[in-house]
């Protein structure tokens, strides 16, 4: 089996949220037999940790939980320098009144759930109980007064009642003056050690494809989602992707390292002494 064939048979985790489109759109030609495995962030985390996926954008907290299993691909992530629009605390009560209250977390979330717990515990000095829900934001709001919604469900949610909306990455930014990294691109360490050249090829193609898509968001929206400037959702999705950060630059890395320190203090994950990347 030649190297190219080995590469294209890698098992790639795919999260079908709008914010991952710059990674995946036109990443491979249709004739290349890459195995895509789709799921929510939490589902992709589980599959990666079980060794059923080779590459994926995993929750940043997942790296901390199983750091011995992973190496990160440099420069690539999903993060935000202020507001994200897709990681929201929706509440019938102001955040200042949530001390001691039950809060429902989306089952699809890992890093976002940890971020909310950290903000409430260390910024507000609150003590809360957390429930887990698997429904839409509207469905979860039938069971709780405050819920954490993520991804496209948060981005496009139109509440039927008045709610306070808190963007978690904006709360983090206002508190720490650092960006927040929700997801990182990872490869399983054992796959990297067996197929180092193939990993480099995959990374280079992924990075180039991401850069190409981000440089022309209008074409991405038209070709990936069928959205034109005349569509009501065009400006929402365009502004959303434009505001997100898909690059793990030094400031994003500082925010990630601070998140890991808080996660360790909150007993949400083991300490991360060093974030390990593939060597390029």
TAHUCOR-V901414 format. One record per residue. N is the residue number from 1. RES is the residue in one small letter. PHI is phi in radians with two decimals (999 if undefined). PSI is psi in degrees with one decimal (* if undefined). OMEGA is omega in whole degrees, 0 to 359 (* if undefined). Layout:
# TAHUCOR-V901414
n->N res->RES phi->PHI psi->PSI omega->OMEGA
n->N res->RES phi->PHI psi->PSI omega->OMEGA
This chain:
# TAHUCOR-V901414
n->1 res->x phi->999 psi->126.4 omega->182
n->2 res->x phi->-1.38 psi->171.0 omega->188
n->3 res->x phi->-1.15 psi->-40.4 omega->182
n->4 res->x phi->-1.10 psi->-41.5 omega->180
n->5 res->x phi->-1.14 psi->-37.6 omega->177
n->6 res->x phi->-1.08 psi->-42.9 omega->181
n->7 res->x phi->-1.06 psi->-50.3 omega->188
n->8 res->x phi->-1.26 psi->-10.7 omega->174
n->9 res->x phi->-1.61 psi->9.0 omega->175
n->10 res->x phi->-1.09 psi->147.1 omega->178
n->11 res->x phi->-1.60 psi->118.2 omega->188
n->12 res->x phi->-2.00 psi->123.8 omega->176
n->13 res->x phi->-1.33 psi->138.0 omega->183
n->14 res->x phi->-2.28 psi->117.5 omega->174
n->15 res->x phi->-1.65 psi->125.1 omega->188
n->16 res->x phi->-1.61 psi->38.3 omega->173
n->17 res->x phi->-1.53 psi->155.5 omega->178
n->18 res->x phi->-0.96 psi->-37.3 omega->187
n->19 res->x phi->-1.22 psi->-9.9 omega->178
n->20 res->x phi->-1.70 psi->-4.4 omega->182
n->21 res->x phi->-0.99 psi->-39.5 omega->178
n->22 res->x phi->-1.03 psi->-26.0 omega->177
n->23 res->x phi->-1.33 psi->-49.0 omega->195
n->24 res->x phi->-1.60 psi->-30.9 omega->188
n->25 res->x phi->-1.09 psi->119.5 omega->181
n->26 res->x phi->1.07 psi->29.2 omega->178
n->27 res->x phi->-1.16 psi->-39.1 omega->178
n->28 res->x phi->-2.27 psi->154.1 omega->171
n->29 res->x phi->-1.26 psi->148.3 omega->183
n->30 res->x phi->-1.00 psi->-27.8 omega->183
n->31 res->x phi->-1.31 psi->-13.1 omega->181
n->32 res->x phi->-1.45 psi->125.0 omega->186
n->33 res->x phi->-1.43 psi->62.7 omega->174
n->34 res->x phi->-1.40 psi->138.8 omega->178
n->35 res->x phi->-1.63 psi->109.8 omega->175
n->36 res->x phi->-1.65 psi->134.2 omega->177
n->37 res->x phi->-2.13 psi->115.2 omega->187
n->38 res->x phi->-1.65 psi->153.0 omega->177
n->39 res->x phi->3.08 psi->173.5 omega->174
n->40 res->x phi->-1.27 psi->166.4 omega->177
n->41 res->x phi->-0.91 psi->-44.6 omega->181
n->42 res->x phi->-1.14 psi->-38.0 omega->179
n->43 res->x phi->-1.19 psi->-41.0 omega->178
n->44 res->x phi->-1.14 psi->-40.2 omega->176
n->45 res->x phi->-0.97 psi->-46.1 omega->183
n->46 res->x phi->-1.13 psi->-43.3 omega->180
n->47 res->x phi->-1.15 psi->-38.8 omega->177
n->48 res->x phi->-1.13 psi->-44.5 omega->183
n->49 res->x phi->-1.16 psi->-26.3 omega->179
n->50 res->x phi->-1.53 psi->-1.7 omega->179
n->51 res->x phi->1.38 psi->21.3 omega->181
n->52 res->x phi->-1.67 psi->-2.8 omega->175
n->53 res->x phi->-2.35 psi->145.9 omega->180
n->54 res->x phi->-1.67 psi->-42.8 omega->179
n->55 res->x phi->-2.20 psi->147.7 omega->173
n->56 res->x phi->-3.06 psi->156.6 omega->165
n->57 res->x phi->-1.41 psi->109.5 omega->182
n->58 res->x phi->-1.81 psi->158.3 omega->175
n->59 res->x phi->-1.03 psi->141.0 omega->181
n->60 res->x phi->-1.03 psi->-32.0 omega->178
n->61 res->x phi->-1.24 psi->-29.8 omega->178
n->62 res->x phi->-1.05 psi->-37.7 omega->177
n->63 res->x phi->-1.05 psi->-44.4 omega->180
n->64 res->x phi->-1.11 psi->-37.3 omega->183
n->65 res->x phi->-1.21 psi->-32.8 omega->183
n->66 res->x phi->-2.33 psi->45.5 omega->188
n->67 res->x phi->-1.09 psi->-24.8 omega->179
n->68 res->x phi->-1.24 psi->-18.0 omega->183
n->69 res->x phi->-1.57 psi->-16.9 omega->192
n->70 res->x phi->-2.13 psi->154.6 omega->162
n->71 res->x phi->-2.19 psi->145.1 omega->182
n->72 res->x phi->-1.64 psi->149.3 omega->173
n->73 res->x phi->-1.49 psi->125.4 omega->186
n->74 res->x phi->-1.07 psi->150.2 omega->167
n->75 res->x phi->1.33 psi->-12.9 omega->187
n->76 res->x phi->-1.93 psi->137.2 omega->178
n->77 res->x phi->-2.91 psi->-177.7 omega->165
n->78 res->x phi->-2.19 psi->115.4 omega->182
n->79 res->x phi->-2.60 psi->-179.8 omega->181
n->80 res->x phi->-2.56 psi->141.9 omega->178
n->81 res->x phi->-1.60 psi->-15.7 omega->174
n->82 res->x phi->-2.57 psi->-100.7 omega->180
n->83 res->x phi->-1.63 psi->149.2 omega->180
n->84 res->x phi->-1.88 psi->-29.9 omega->182
n->85 res->x phi->1.33 psi->-6.7 omega->183
n->86 res->x phi->-2.24 psi->12.5 omega->173
n->87 res->x phi->-2.33 psi->96.9 omega->193
n->88 res->x phi->-2.20 psi->136.5 omega->165
n->89 res->x phi->-1.60 psi->116.0 omega->179
n->90 res->x phi->-1.84 psi->125.2 omega->188
n->91 res->x phi->-2.54 psi->143.0 omega->173
n->92 res->x phi->-1.37 psi->-9.7 omega->180
n->93 res->x phi->-2.21 psi->149.0 omega->177
n->94 res->x phi->-1.04 psi->151.9 omega->183
n->95 res->x phi->-1.05 psi->-30.8 omega->180
n->96 res->x phi->-1.10 psi->-19.4 omega->181
n->97 res->x phi->-1.77 psi->14.5 omega->186
n->98 res->x phi->-1.65 psi->3.5 omega->179
n->99 res->x phi->-1.09 psi->127.4 omega->180
n->100 res->x phi->1.44 psi->-3.7 omega->183
n->101 res->x phi->-1.51 psi->154.7 omega->172
n->102 res->x phi->-1.39 psi->138.9 omega->180
n->103 res->x phi->-2.27 psi->133.5 omega->181
n->104 res->x phi->-1.67 psi->130.0 omega->180
n->105 res->x phi->-1.83 psi->142.8 omega->175
n->106 res->x phi->-1.14 psi->133.6 omega->178
n->107 res->x phi->-1.11 psi->-20.3 omega->183
n->108 res->x phi->-1.39 psi->-8.4 omega->189
n->109 res->x phi->-1.81 psi->151.3 omega->170
n->110 res->x phi->-2.31 psi->-63.7 omega->180
n->111 res->x phi->-1.08 psi->-41.0 omega->182
n->112 res->x phi->-1.16 psi->-39.0 omega->177
n->113 res->x phi->-1.11 psi->-42.4 omega->178
n->114 res->x phi->-1.12 psi->-40.4 omega->179
n->115 res->x phi->-1.07 psi->-44.5 omega->179
n->116 res->x phi->-1.08 psi->-43.8 omega->179
n->117 res->x phi->-1.08 psi->-39.4 omega->180
n->118 res->x phi->-1.16 psi->-45.3 omega->180
n->119 res->x phi->-1.08 psi->-45.9 omega->181
n->120 res->x phi->-1.18 psi->-37.4 omega->184
n->121 res->x phi->-1.36 psi->-46.3 omega->189
n->122 res->x phi->-1.73 psi->-31.0 omega->177
n->123 res->x phi->-1.47 psi->-47.1 omega->184
n->124 res->x phi->-1.69 psi->-11.3 omega->181
n->125 res->x phi->1.07 psi->37.4 omega->181
n->126 res->x phi->-1.62 psi->160.5 omega->171
n->127 res->x phi->-2.14 psi->118.7 omega->185
n->128 res->x phi->-2.27 psi->157.6 omega->170
n->129 res->x phi->-1.83 psi->140.9 omega->184
n->130 res->x phi->-2.08 psi->131.2 omega->175
n->131 res->x phi->-1.86 psi->165.9 omega->179
n->132 res->x phi->-2.14 psi->131.5 omega->179
n->133 res->x phi->-2.20 psi->153.7 omega->182
n->134 res->x phi->-2.02 psi->1.1 omega->183
n->135 res->x phi->-1.55 psi->-174.5 omega->176
n->136 res->x phi->-1.23 psi->166.7 omega->177
n->137 res->x phi->-0.96 psi->-41.3 omega->179
n->138 res->x phi->-1.10 psi->-39.8 omega->179
n->139 res->x phi->-1.20 psi->-40.1 omega->179
n->140 res->x phi->-1.18 psi->-31.9 omega->179
n->141 res->x phi->-1.22 psi->-13.9 omega->174
n->142 res->x phi->-1.31 psi->-19.5 omega->184
n->143 res->x phi->-1.90 psi->-15.1 omega->182
n->144 res->x phi->-2.60 psi->154.9 omega->179
n->145 res->x phi->-1.47 psi->-16.9 omega->179
n->146 res->x phi->-2.41 psi->130.7 omega->182
n->147 res->x phi->-2.41 psi->152.5 omega->173
n->148 res->x phi->-1.76 psi->122.4 omega->178
n->149 res->x phi->-2.05 psi->142.9 omega->182
n->150 res->x phi->-2.33 psi->166.1 omega->172
n->151 res->x phi->1.19 psi->-152.3 omega->183
n->152 res->x phi->-1.09 psi->-31.5 omega->179
n->153 res->x phi->-1.11 psi->-36.1 omega->176
n->154 res->x phi->-1.31 psi->-43.3 omega->183
n->155 res->x phi->-1.04 psi->-41.2 omega->186
n->156 res->x phi->-1.81 psi->6.6 omega->184
n->157 res->x phi->-1.18 psi->131.3 omega->177
n->158 res->x phi->-2.13 psi->99.6 omega->185
n->159 res->x phi->-1.18 psi->149.1 omega->178
n->160 res->x phi->-1.55 psi->-0.5 omega->181
n->161 res->x phi->-2.49 psi->169.6 omega->177
n->162 res->x phi->-1.27 psi->130.8 omega->177
n->163 res->x phi->-2.39 psi->148.2 omega->168
n->164 res->x phi->-1.42 psi->134.2 omega->179
n->165 res->x phi->-2.03 psi->124.5 omega->178
n->166 res->x phi->-2.10 psi->118.8 omega->178
n->167 res->x phi->-1.45 psi->116.4 omega->189
n->168 res->x phi->-1.14 psi->-38.0 omega->180
n->169 res->x phi->-1.22 psi->-28.5 omega->174
n->170 res->x phi->-1.21 psi->-40.0 omega->176
n->171 res->x phi->-1.08 psi->-42.0 omega->178
n->172 res->x phi->-1.10 psi->-45.8 omega->180
n->173 res->x phi->-1.06 psi->-46.0 omega->180
n->174 res->x phi->-1.11 psi->-30.6 omega->183
n->175 res->x phi->-1.45 psi->-44.0 omega->189
n->176 res->x phi->-1.89 psi->-17.1 omega->187
n->177 res->x phi->1.04 psi->31.8 omega->176
n->178 res->x phi->-2.29 psi->150.4 omega->176
n->179 res->x phi->-1.22 psi->163.9 omega->179
n->180 res->x phi->-2.03 psi->135.4 omega->180
n->181 res->x phi->-1.83 psi->110.7 omega->182
n->182 res->x phi->-1.45 psi->-36.4 omega->185
n->183 res->x phi->-2.51 psi->150.4 omega->178
n->184 res->x phi->-2.25 psi->149.9 omega->176
n->185 res->x phi->-1.50 psi->128.1 omega->184
n->186 res->x phi->-2.28 psi->155.6 omega->170
n->187 res->x phi->-2.18 psi->143.7 omega->176
n->188 res->x phi->-1.15 psi->134.1 omega->185
n->189 res->x phi->-0.99 psi->-41.5 omega->182
n->190 res->x phi->-1.16 psi->-34.4 omega->177
n->191 res->x phi->-1.17 psi->-42.6 omega->178
n->192 res->x phi->-1.06 psi->-42.7 omega->182
n->193 res->x phi->-1.19 psi->-30.0 omega->179
n->194 res->x phi->-1.48 psi->-30.5 omega->189
n->195 res->x phi->-2.35 psi->55.0 omega->185
n->196 res->x phi->-1.01 psi->-46.3 omega->181
n->197 res->x phi->-1.09 psi->-41.9 omega->180
n->198 res->x phi->-1.12 psi->-36.6 omega->178
n->199 res->x phi->-1.12 psi->-42.5 omega->177
n->200 res->x phi->-1.06 psi->-42.8 omega->180
n->201 res->x phi->-1.11 psi->-44.1 omega->179
n->202 res->x phi->-1.07 psi->-47.0 omega->182
n->203 res->x phi->-1.06 psi->-46.3 omega->182
n->204 res->x phi->-1.10 psi->-40.9 omega->179
n->205 res->x phi->-1.18 psi->-42.2 omega->179
n->206 res->x phi->-1.09 psi->-46.0 omega->181
n->207 res->x phi->-1.11 psi->-45.5 omega->180
n->208 res->x phi->-1.12 psi->-40.1 omega->180
n->209 res->x phi->-1.14 psi->-42.0 omega->179
n->210 res->x phi->-1.08 psi->-46.3 omega->180
n->211 res->x phi->-1.07 psi->-42.5 omega->181
n->212 res->x phi->-1.09 psi->-43.8 omega->181
n->213 res->x phi->-1.21 psi->-39.1 omega->181
n->214 res->x phi->-1.24 psi->-24.1 omega->179
n->215 res->x phi->-1.33 psi->-14.7 omega->180
n->216 res->x phi->-2.46 psi->72.1 omega->183
n->217 res->x phi->-1.13 psi->-33.4 omega->181
n->218 res->x phi->-1.08 psi->-43.6 omega->178
n->219 res->x phi->-1.18 psi->-38.2 omega->178
n->220 res->x phi->-1.03 psi->-46.7 omega->181
n->221 res->x phi->-1.14 psi->-38.0 omega->181
n->222 res->x phi->-1.22 psi->-44.6 omega->187
n->223 res->x phi->-1.50 psi->-33.4 omega->182
n->224 res->x phi->-1.50 psi->-33.8 omega->186
n->225 res->x phi->-2.09 psi->-5.7 omega->182
n->226 res->x phi->1.23 psi->24.7 omega->181
n->227 res->x phi->-1.72 psi->133.5 omega->172
n->228 res->x phi->-2.05 psi->172.5 omega->182
n->229 res->x phi->-1.07 psi->-17.5 omega->179
n->230 res->x phi->-1.44 psi->-13.7 omega->182
n->231 res->x phi->-1.38 psi->140.5 omega->180
n->232 res->x phi->-1.01 psi->-33.3 omega->183
n->233 res->x phi->-1.50 psi->-5.5 omega->185
n->234 res->x phi->-1.04 psi->-51.4 omega->183
n->235 res->x phi->-1.15 psi->-35.0 omega->179
n->236 res->x phi->-1.12 psi->-49.1 omega->183
n->237 res->x phi->-1.25 psi->-39.8 omega->179
n->238 res->x phi->-1.06 psi->-49.2 omega->180
n->239 res->x phi->-1.13 psi->-34.9 omega->179
n->240 res->x phi->-1.10 psi->-51.9 omega->181
n->241 res->x phi->-1.20 psi->-35.1 omega->180
n->242 res->x phi->-1.12 psi->-36.4 omega->184
n->243 res->x phi->-1.41 psi->-26.4 omega->180
n->244 res->x phi->-1.21 psi->159.5 omega->174
n->245 res->x phi->-1.96 psi->126.6 omega->177
n->246 res->x phi->-1.89 psi->12.1 omega->182
n->247 res->x phi->-2.13 psi->130.7 omega->181
n->248 res->x phi->-1.55 psi->77.9 omega->181
n->249 res->x phi->-1.49 psi->177.8 omega->184
n->250 res->x phi->-0.98 psi->-39.5 omega->179
n->251 res->x phi->-1.18 psi->-39.7 omega->177
n->252 res->x phi->-1.11 psi->-38.5 omega->179
n->253 res->x phi->-1.14 psi->-38.1 omega->177
n->254 res->x phi->-1.08 psi->-43.3 omega->178
n->255 res->x phi->-1.10 psi->-38.4 omega->179
n->256 res->x phi->-1.15 psi->-42.8 omega->180
n->257 res->x phi->-1.13 psi->-37.6 omega->177
n->258 res->x phi->-1.16 psi->-41.7 omega->176
n->259 res->x phi->-0.99 psi->-42.9 omega->180
n->260 res->x phi->-1.13 psi->-35.9 omega->178
n->261 res->x phi->-1.17 psi->-41.6 omega->177
n->262 res->x phi->-1.14 psi->-40.9 omega->180
n->263 res->x phi->-1.08 psi->-37.6 omega->177
n->264 res->x phi->-1.18 psi->-43.7 omega->179
n->265 res->x phi->-1.06 psi->-35.2 omega->182
n->266 res->x phi->-1.51 psi->3.5 omega->181
n->267 res->x phi->1.06 psi->33.3 omega->178
n->268 res->x phi->-1.62 psi->-19.1 omega->182
n->269 res->x phi->-2.85 psi->157.2 omega->173
n->270 res->x phi->-1.14 psi->161.7 omega->177
n->271 res->x phi->-1.16 psi->148.3 omega->177
n->272 res->x phi->-1.98 psi->104.3 omega->181
n->273 res->x phi->-1.29 psi->-34.9 omega->182
n->274 res->x phi->-2.65 psi->136.2 omega->175
n->275 res->x phi->-1.54 psi->120.2 omega->187
n->276 res->x phi->-1.77 psi->129.1 omega->181
n->277 res->x phi->-1.99 psi->160.3 omega->169
n->278 res->x phi->-1.18 psi->152.3 omega->180
n->279 res->x phi->-1.57 psi->121.5 omega->181
n->280 res->x phi->-2.11 psi->* omega->*
